[in-house]
Structures are given as C-alpha cells and as structure tokens.
C-alpha cells in the first residue's frame, strides 16, 4: 500500500478543492446526484442488515461499501466539499473565491438531495409493492428512525438541538477524515482501508450525516413516519448541515492545512 506523507496529501486536498470550484455546473450536479444515490442505497442496505440480523454492528461494518464506491468513482458529497473547497480559497489559489465556493456547495447540496430522493422513492415502492400495502419490516424501521431523530430531538428543546448539532460536527469529523484517507494512498486497497475505518465509526455511533438523512427522512415520510417535512428540516437537516460544515472544516481541513502547509516557524536552537 503506497503511502503519501501528510505534506503531499494535504497539497492534494487543496488541489481537489480548486478543481471542484472550476468544475462545470453539469459535471458538479451529476457527480453529486450519483453520490447521493449511492450513499442512500448504502444506508438502506445497512438498515436492512440491522433489521434482518438484529445486529447494528453488522450494518455499521458494511455501510462504508457505499462511501468507498462513490469516492472511487469520483463522485462528490456535500460533507466532502465542505472540507476541501474552502482550502483553495484560504490558500488564495487564482480564481478561487467565496462565491465560487458557495456555488459549488449549493450545486452539490441539491445534487445529493435529488439522488437520495430518487432512491427514497424507489425503495419505498419496493417496501410497499408500489404503495399497495403496508411497509415491510425494513420500511417500518426507516419510518421509526425518522420519528426518533426529529420529534425525538424536539422533545428536548434547546438541549436536543445542541445534541443534534454536535452529532453533526462529530459525523463530518469522521467522514472528512475518510475523504482525506483516500488521498493517503495510491492503491485501491489502501484507499478503501483508509476510508472504511472512520465511516464505520460514524455510522455505528449514530452521528448525523446530512446526505444519509436526505434518504432516511423523505423515505420515512413516504413510509408513514409520524413527523412532518418541517420537523425534518428544522429538527434535523438544517442543524445537521451546519454541524457537518463546522466539523469538516474545523477538525479536518483547517487543522491539516495549518500544520502541514502553513506550518509554524521552527524553534531556534538555544
């Protein structure tokens, strides 16, 4: 497994952020759409494993297959661009502006949402035989997840909102670590091993990932979950997106950039 030193892969992080800012609208949206769809299938896969085996750890161990596939295919998640794209702006790469960064984030957000929503509709059809009967066991479980992670947070008021936000921060700390880990190696096996570990951790720990939730909550609404679209947006998606942004750029992007690219002055020998 070929390993790149931090100074090398952090430079690749900045290069990747620059490339995403200048990517065409069409390519940005298509890559985001496919990333959202593949991650949604992986989330559905993990819930199916949990329901059928009764072992949440099994779902946590196997969920990263979707994340690894989408990044090996060159697709983009909002959580990843939250971490990479600001670095190109901070590094003052020519033409990399705050406006370009916000454009990229917006396109990726809507692309991810469209892909996840497509899979939510498809799997809801599967779970209900085209909405002609009640959801099966997996469909019922998805509806329950949606209730617990919206009105469940709302029941705790400000403390629930704080918990939701912190779970979003912790999530993208791990997810962005997975994005960066893929840049540490030049082999497929090395990339997969690097990505697998932090993604498994975030999923099993129940942290809040904005794109996974773009599948779970619309799907839950289609499958009879007892919460509203407003519950989903206010008590999950919006705080989760903000938490993911803070976690990715603070604990991964800026820390690596500041200590491996913009390093502090060396201490003089006494």
PEPE-V26146 format. One record per pair of residues at least 4 apart in sequence whose ideal C-beta (glycine too) atoms are under 7 Angstrom apart, sorted by sequence separation. I is the first residue (numbers start at 1). J is the second residue. D is the distance in whole Angstrom. If there is no record, write none. Layout:
# PEPE-V26146
<<I	J	D> <I	J	D>>
This chain:
# PEPE-V26146
<<4	8	4> <6	10	6> <7	11	7> <8	12	7> <9	13	7> <11	15	6> <12	16	6> <13	17	7> <14	18	7> <15	19	6> <16	20	6> <17	21	7> <18	22	7> <19	23	6> <23	27	5> <24	28	7> <25	29	6> <26	30	6> <27	31	6> <28	32	6> <29	33	6> <30	34	6> <31	35	6> <32	36	6> <33	37	6> <34	38	6> <35	39	6> <36	40	6> <37	41	7> <38	42	7> <39	43	6> <40	44	6> <41	45	6> <42	46	6> <43	47	7> <44	48	6> <45	49	7> <46	50	6> <47	51	6> <48	52	6> <49	53	6> <56	60	6> <57	61	6> <58	62	6> <59	63	6> <64	68	6> <65	69	6> <66	70	6> <67	71	6> <68	72	6> <69	73	6> <71	75	7> <76	80	6> <78	82	6> <80	84	6> <81	85	5> <86	90	6> <87	91	6> <96	100	6> <98	102	6> <99	103	6> <100	104	7> <101	105	6> <102	106	6> <103	107	6> <104	108	6> <105	109	6> <106	110	7> <107	111	6> <108	112	6> <109	113	6> <110	114	6> <111	115	6> <112	116	6> <113	117	6> <114	118	6> <115	119	7> <116	120	6> <117	121	7> <118	122	6> <119	123	6> <120	124	6> <121	125	7> <122	126	7> <123	127	6> <124	128	6> <128	132	7> <129	133	5> <135	139	3> <137	141	6> <138	142	7> <139	143	7> <140	144	7> <141	145	7> <142	146	7> <143	147	7> <144	148	6> <145	149	6> <146	150	6> <147	151	6> <148	152	4> <149	153	7> <150	154	7> <151	155	6> <156	160	3> <158	162	6> <159	163	6> <160	164	6> <161	165	6> <162	166	6> <163	167	6> <164	168	7> <165	169	7> <166	170	6> <167	171	6> <168	172	7> <169	173	6> <170	174	7> <171	175	6> <172	176	5> <173	177	7> <174	178	7> <175	179	7> <176	180	6> <177	181	6> <187	191	7> <188	192	6> <189	193	6> <190	194	6> <191	195	6> <192	196	6> <195	199	6> <196	200	6> <197	201	7> <198	202	6> <199	203	6> <200	204	6> <201	205	6> <209	213	6> <210	214	7> <212	216	6> <213	217	5> <214	218	7> <215	219	6> <216	220	6> <217	221	7> <218	222	7> <219	223	6> <221	225	6> <227	231	4> <229	233	6> <230	234	6> <231	235	5> <232	236	5> <233	237	5> <234	238	6> <236	240	6> <237	241	6> <238	242	7> <239	243	6> <240	244	6> <241	245	6> <242	246	7> <243	247	6> <244	248	6> <245	249	6> <246	250	6> <247	251	6> <248	252	6> <249	253	5> <250	254	6> <251	255	6> <252	256	6> <253	257	6> <254	258	6> <255	259	6> <256	260	6> <257	261	5> <258	262	5> <259	263	6> <4	9	5> <23	28	5> <53	58	5> <70	75	4> <76	81	6> <88	93	5> <125	130	5> <128	133	6> <135	140	5> <147	152	7> <155	160	7> <185	190	3> <202	207	5> <208	213	7> <220	225	4> <227	232	6> <232	237	6> <233	238	6> <248	253	6> <249	254	6> <257	262	6> <50	56	5> <125	131	7> <154	160	6> <185	191	5> <89	96	5> <128	135	5> <153	160	4> <156	163	7> <202	209	7> <88	96	4> <89	97	7> <127	135	5> <135	143	7> <153	161	7> <221	229	7> <49	58	5> <50	59	4> <89	98	6> <127	136	5> <182	191	4> <185	194	6> <49	59	4> <153	163	7> <184	194	5> <127	138	6> <128	139	6> <153	164	5> <47	59	7> <89	101	5> <127	139	3> <182	194	6> <46	59	4> <49	62	6> <181	194	3> <182	195	5> <181	195	5> <86	101	6> <217	232	4> <46	62	6> <85	101	5> <45	62	7> <46	63	4> <178	195	4> <181	198	7> <85	104	5> <217	236	6> <178	198	4> <42	63	6> <177	198	4> <178	199	5> <42	65	6> <81	104	6> <175	198	7> <213	236	6> <42	66	2> <81	105	6> <174	198	4> <175	199	7> <213	237	6> <41	66	6> <42	67	7> <174	199	7> <39	66	5> <78	105	7> <81	108	5> <174	201	5> <175	202	6> <210	237	6> <213	240	6> <38	66	5> <39	67	7> <174	202	4> <78	108	5> <210	240	5> <38	69	6> <39	70	6> <78	109	5> <171	202	5> <210	241	5> <38	70	4> <76	108	5> <208	240	4> <174	207	7> <78	112	5> <175	209	6> <210	244	5> <35	70	5> <77	112	6> <208	243	7> <34	70	7> <171	207	4> <38	75	7> <170	207	5> <171	208	5> <39	77	7> <171	209	5> <35	75	4> <167	207	5> <168	208	5> <34	75	5> <35	76	5> <167	208	4> <35	77	5> <31	74	7> <31	75	5> <32	76	5> <164	208	6> <31	76	5> <20	76	7> <20	81	6> <20	84	7> <21	85	6> <20	85	5> <17	84	4> <21	88	6> <16	84	5> <17	85	4> <17	86	7> <17	87	5> <18	88	4> <146	216	6> <13	84	6> <17	88	4> <145	216	6> <146	217	5> <168	239	6> <164	236	7> <168	240	4> <172	244	4> <176	248	4> <180	252	6> <14	87	5> <22	95	7> <171	244	6> <13	87	6> <14	88	6> <142	216	6> <146	220	3> <165	239	5> <168	242	7> <169	243	5> <173	247	4> <18	93	5> <21	96	5> <32	107	6> <36	111	6> <40	115	7> <44	119	7> <145	220	6> <146	221	7> <164	239	5> <168	243	2> <172	247	4> <177	252	6> <28	104	6> <32	108	4> <36	112	4> <40	116	4> <151	227	5> <164	240	7> <167	243	7> <168	244	5> <171	247	6> <172	248	4> <176	252	4> <180	256	7> <14	91	5> <35	112	6> <36	113	6> <142	219	5> <143	220	5> <150	227	5> <154	231	7> <165	242	7> <166	243	7> <169	246	5> <170	247	6> <176	253	7> <18	96	6> <29	107	5> <33	111	4> <36	114	7> <37	115	4> <41	119	6> <142	220	5> <147	225	5> <161	239	6> <165	243	5> <169	247	4> <173	251	4> <21	100	4> <28	107	5> <32	111	3> <36	115	3> <37	116	7> <40	119	4> <44	123	5> <146	225	4> <147	226	5> <168	247	7> <173	252	6> <21	101	6> <28	108	7> <32	112	5> <35	115	7> <36	116	4> <40	120	7> <143	223	5> <147	227	5> <151	231	6> <33	114	5> <34	115	6> <37	118	6> <142	223	6> <143	224	5> <146	227	6> <150	231	4> <154	235	5> <25	107	6> <29	111	4> <33	115	4> <37	119	5> <143	225	4> <150	232	6> <153	235	5> <21	104	6> <28	111	7> <20	104	5> <139	223	4> <151	235	7> <150	235	5> <51	137	5> <150	236	5> <51	138	5> <149	236	6> <135	223	5> <135	224	6> <48	138	5> <51	141	5> <82	172	7> <47	138	6> <79	172	5> <83	176	4> <47	141	6> <47	142	6> <116	211	6> <120	215	5> <124	219	6> <79	175	5> <80	176	7> <83	179	6> <119	215	6> <123	219	6> <127	223	6> <79	176	6> <117	214	7> <116	214	4> <120	218	5> <124	222	4> <80	179	4> <112	211	5> <116	215	4> <120	219	4> <124	223	6> <113	214	5> <117	218	6> <121	222	7> <112	214	6> <120	222	6> <71	179	7> <67	178	6> <71	182	5> <72	188	7> <72	191	7> <68	192	5> <71	195	6> <68	195	5> <67	195	6> <68	196	7> <79	209	7> <64	195	6> <79	210	7> <64	196	5> <67	199	5> <78	210	6> <79	211	7> <78	211	6> <77	211	5> <64	199	4> <63	199	7> <64	200	5> <63	200	7> <61	200	6> <60	200	5> <63	203	5> <60	203	5> <60	204	3> <57	204	6> <56	204	7> <46	203	7> <82	244	6> <82	245	5> <86	249	6> <79	244	5> <83	248	4> <82	248	4> <83	249	6> <87	253	6> <13	180	6> <82	249	6> <86	253	6> <90	257	7> <43	212	5> <79	248	6> <83	252	5> <84	253	7> <13	183	6> <83	253	4> <87	257	5> <9	180	7> <12	183	5> <44	215	7> <39	211	5> <43	215	5> <39	212	6> <43	216	6> <9	183	4> <9	184	5> <36	211	6> <40	215	4> <36	214	6> <4	183	7> <4	184	6> <3	184	6> <3	185	6> <2	185	6> <1	185	5> <2	186	4> <2	187	6> <1	187	6> <1	189	6> <2	190	7> <1	190	4> <13	256	7> <10	256	5> <10	257	6> <14	261	7> <6	256	7> <10	260	4> <11	261	7> <10	261	6> <7	260	5> <6	260	5>>
